[in-house]
């Protein structure tokens, strides 16, 4: 897909997300398909009409959205944002387009913390996309990291994915560096907290940024894991994530898969 077309899709997705705060339904009407919109956020009813119907409530609770970074990959657009939605949260939204209209949406939301163990926030850091020519290679590389390390297929390769201990971590409970990853894994094991990735559903990337969408178990709950990586000089240099437990069946407002 040509860069200009991708930029257009990013602008449309951005307008849709920002409309949730502005209260102007124009972007929803113009950019979301009227009949074929599939909603994977199970707290919301399916279809475009449901989004339009939520506008008054979103205004009543004072919804705010501030988009920090965007990436586009084919028909997919990813937005990484700060929300004020029943309190401060970090969100990652994924939109899929067909013929210039949004036909599908996935997202994860997580309560934000002011500072991570190494003094970062959950969303600060670089936002400008680099190394467009390395997109495909970076997607393959990050996919191998997720499968070998997070899925546990070959944990002995952990150190090979990092340039020593130079690794910036934005996850709210993990410190910087390879040492921070190791310490976090050991801590979970010592506390008998179940942490397991079981299925990898999407790998979306542009340049040095790659997002993976996985499902699994965390502390006994079926969980959706969104992991955003920045690759630099062939190594993983930075990581952000948004983790959200899936709703129990009785609370779901649509029958679509979470993934």
ABEGO torsion letter per residue (X at the ends): XBAAAAAAAAAAAAAAAAAAAAGBAAAAAAABBAAABBBABAABBBEAAAAAAAAAAAAAAGBBBBBABBBBBEABBBBBBBBBBGEBBBBBBBBBBBGGBBABBBBBBBBBBABBAAGBBAABEBABBBGAAAAAAAAAAAAAAAAAAAAGABAAAAAAABBEABBBBABAABBBEAAAAAAAAAAAAAAGBBBBBABBABBBBBEABBBBBBBEBBGGBBBBBBBBBBBBGGBBABBBBBBBBBBBAAABABABBAX
